[in-house]
Amino acid sequence: MKQLNACALLFICILGISGCGGEASDAPTVAKVSGTVMVDGKPQGGLTVEFHPDSASGTTGPMSTGLTADDGSFILSTSTGRAGAVIGNHKVLVKCPWSLTGRASNAPAPVTADGFGSDASGKAPAAPPAPKSDCTVNIKFEDAGTTPLKAVVPAEGVSDLLLQATAE
């Protein structure tokens, strides 16, 4: 029994020394990134900035996000909690504050075939009004497939990145 305990203890010690999972060098290299978002030439707070590594150009790793302050400034951190963004090319998204109701729409409520979850007329109940927001960012900036914004993160990082979005 003592031999079994000694073997188990030795195994645990070896595992502890060698570590579990990947080495620190397995993580992609990141650099600090900060800047300002302007919408039609004016800073806007409350926006989410996302940097998505552009795999088509060979950049891989976790995406990075940041929130803009009232003056439009932001600081990025990776989805794994590291300060900055992966070195390389990125597609950049600028998003309005998220809400359960999404963006306001004047479209009529959809009609359901069986009336389930709807009133007696078969129409779905009207969605609650979208919360008031000063966000005017064009929706094309919120999707990686349509955003015209791109950025290159150099090894030394960047502290004065200017991202220009529009309302139209």
C-alpha positions, 0 to 999 in steps of 0.5 A: 500500500505504501508503494502505491501511495509513493507512486501516486505521490510521485506521479502528482509531483511530476504532473505538477512540475511539467504542468497541464495543457499548452506551454505559454509559448503556445499562446499567440503574441499580443500587443497593446491596442488603444484608440478612438472611435469617431462616428461621422467625425464625433466621438461616441461612448458606449460602443463595443469595438471588436478586433477579429483576427483575419485568418485569410491573411494568416492571423489567428488567435482570440478576438479582442474587445473594448468599450468606448468611453464618452470621449470615444477612447477604448482599450482592447483585451483578448477574449482570454483576458490578455491586454491587447490584440493578436499581432497581425491583420484584423477585421474591425467591428464597431457595435451599438450597445446590445439589447434584447430587442435589438435595433428599433424596427417599424416592421409589423409583428409576424403572423403565426400559423397556429396562433401559439404565443400570440393573441386570438387574431394569430398575430404575434404580440408587438415587441416592446419598444427598443431602448433609447440610444444615441447610437447611430452606427451604420449596421454594416460596421457590426458584421465581419462580412460587411465592415470596411474597417481593418487594422494591422496590430504591429508587434510594438502595439498601437496607442493612437488608432483612429477608427472612423465609422458612419451613420449612413 
